[in-house]
Amino acid sequence: MGLFNRTSRRVTTAAFWETQYLVDAGDETDFYVQIEPEGMVYEFPPHEKVLLTFRQRPDRTQYVELSHHKDALIIWRSSDAEVWATTADGTIEQIGGFSSNPAPWLDSGHTAAGPPPWSWPPSPGEG
């Protein structure tokens, strides 16, 4: 599986920063893309190409962490970032970062109370 940064960041007409990555299976192996923190998994057939688009307001820091495996791509998106997938047949679907269902302690608009149940990132001086 290959991962190619298809474009650099650009401002769209909707006043979002947009970054795109092209995921290409490249062989006879099925593969999947998993979006975190939602835990959504999308399976794709061999030889499929998927264009992943990350959209975020310019006042937010865009940070995408990718974990690449032989048959999988695990993506941790940054806060308030929408993730869209476009397949080779032209189908476009939002696959992460739903404003109607914000991820607790990550997206603005979440209603979770108190601190998150994890200690990441570590405090300065830890680790």
C-alpha positions in Angstrom: 0.0 0.0 0.0 1.3 3.4 -0.9 0.5 6.8 0.6 1.1 9.9 -1.4 0.6 13.6 -0.3 -1.4 14.7 -3.3 -1.6 18.5 -2.6 -0.3 21.0 -0.2 -2.5 22.8 2.2 -4.8 25.3 0.6 -7.7 27.5 1.6 -11.0 26.4 0.0 -13.9 28.7 -0.8 -15.6 27.5 2.5 -12.7 29.0 4.5 -11.2 25.7 5.5 -7.7 24.4 5.3 -7.6 21.3 3.2 -4.9 18.7 2.9 -5.2 15.6 0.7 -3.5 12.2 0.7 -3.9 9.5 -2.0 -3.9 5.9 -0.6 -3.2 3.2 -3.2 -3.4 -0.5 -2.4 -0.9 -1.2 -5.2 -1.2 -5.0 -5.1 -3.7 -7.9 -4.7 -4.4 -7.2 -1.1 -7.6 -5.8 0.4 -7.0 -2.9 2.7 -8.8 -0.8 5.2 -8.7 2.8 6.5 -9.5 3.3 10.2 -10.4 6.8 11.5 -9.7 7.6 15.1 -11.0 8.6 17.6 -14.3 7.5 16.0 -13.0 4.0 15.4 -14.7 3.9 12.0 -13.3 1.2 9.6 -13.7 1.3 5.9 -12.6 -1.7 3.8 -11.5 -1.4 0.2 -10.8 -4.0 -2.5 -7.4 -4.6 -4.1 -6.1 -2.0 -6.6 -8.5 0.7 -5.2 -7.3 4.2 -4.8 -8.8 6.5 -2.1 -8.3 10.2 -1.9 -8.5 11.3 1.8 -9.3 15.0 2.3 -8.9 16.6 5.7 -10.8 19.9 6.2 -10.3 22.2 9.1 -10.9 25.9 10.0 -7.7 28.0 9.5 -7.7 29.0 13.2 -7.0 25.4 14.2 -3.7 23.5 14.0 -4.0 20.6 11.6 -2.3 17.6 12.8 -2.8 14.2 11.3 -1.0 11.1 12.6 -0.8 8.1 10.3 0.1 4.6 11.2 0.9 2.6 8.0 0.5 -1.2 8.0 0.7 -3.8 5.1 -3.1 -3.8 4.8 -4.2 -0.9 6.8 -3.9 2.8 7.4 -4.8 4.1 10.9 -5.5 7.8 11.1 -5.7 10.0 14.1 -7.3 13.2 13.0 -6.8 16.6 14.7 -9.6 18.3 16.6 -12.5 19.7 14.6 -11.1 18.2 11.3 -13.6 16.6 8.8 -12.3 13.6 6.9 -13.7 12.9 3.5 -13.0 9.9 1.2 -13.3 9.9 -2.6 -13.0 6.6 -4.4 -12.0 6.0 -8.0 -15.6 5.8 -9.1 -16.2 9.4 -7.9 -18.1 8.5 -4.7 -17.5 11.0 -2.0 -18.4 10.3 1.7 -17.5 12.0 5.0 -15.8 9.3 7.1 -14.7 11.2 10.2 -15.0 14.5 12.1 -18.8 14.8 12.3 -19.9 18.1 13.8 -23.2 16.6 14.7 -21.4 13.9 16.8 -18.3 15.6 18.3 -15.6 13.3 19.8 -15.4 13.8 23.6 -12.4 15.9 24.7 -11.2 16.3 21.1 -13.8 18.3 19.1 -15.3 21.6 20.2 -19.0 21.3 21.0 -18.5 18.0 23.0 -20.5 17.7 26.2 -18.2 15.5 28.2 -17.6 16.7 31.8 -14.3 16.6 33.6 -10.9 15.7 32.4 -10.4 13.1 29.7 -9.9 9.5 30.9 -6.4 9.3 29.6 -3.2 11.2 30.3 -2.1 12.2 26.8 -0.2 14.2 25.9 2.1 13.9 28.9 2.6 17.0 31.0 5.8 18.9 30.4 8.7 17.1 32.1 7.0 13.7 32.1 8.0 10.8 29.9 
